[in-house]
Amino acid sequence: MRSRIKYFVTAVILVGMLSPAANISAQVANNEIQKKSNMSEESAVEGPLERIKEFVEYMKMYKDESKIKLTDAEKKKNQEVLDKISSILDVPAMAKSALGTYINKVSSVKINKYVTLMQKLVEKIAYPASSEYFNEIIIQYKSVKKIDDTHALVDTVIIDEKEDFDIDITYKMFKSDTGWKIIDVITDGDSLVLNYKNQFTKIIKDKGFDHLISLMDRKLKK
């Protein structure tokens, strides 16, 4: 049961597992984020902790357009939320890391196609599921561990009172020129990027990189 829940949580966080507010100001959003945190105060507004809180809040705001009929104005706002999520969850970086050494053995054209497919799959599958899930759980923010000036870990706990379980989630962060970004999600000690790397490298080794792209393309078109 727990392994099945872990799989779901990992999947929705990225495939996250991984958007500004539709109809509230940035200041209001920050106030709401602060209210929901039980963690010690982080000095920098754009620090790794605040970025994770921002990520979670915008995930909750995202609407699944396949299930909810939106007006043109609502669609525009929903796209803004999606853009914000994508600015925090660095899917391209995670996708490239998942290739391991194969990233140096494949043409840049194919790498770009692979990254684009990964981003689209995340947007199509993960974000809608994550939005629904994040609205049903409690998130406790435990600690921020600065590894160096550009790397940090944010430890959280997801509590699902409905299913009566909790799971440790650690976000691995990288400080880019545009702010802190999520580059990996570790669920109960299991790295999402490493899990993808194990799957992808096996596919590439057995049937080639083109087959991996083909599988992703078919998944996207379902």
Secondary structure, DSSP 8 states (H G I E B T S, - for coil): -HHHHHHHHHHHHT-------SSS-HHHHHHHHHHH--S---SSTTSHHHHHHHHHHHHHH---TTTS---HHHHHHHHHHHHHHHHHB-HHHHHHHTTGGGGGTS-HHHHHHHHHHHHHHIIIIIHHHHHHHHTTSEEEEEEEEE-SSSEEEEEEEEEETTTTEEEEEEEEEEEETTEEEEEEEEETTEEHHHHHHHHHHHHHHHH-HHHHHHHHHHHHH-
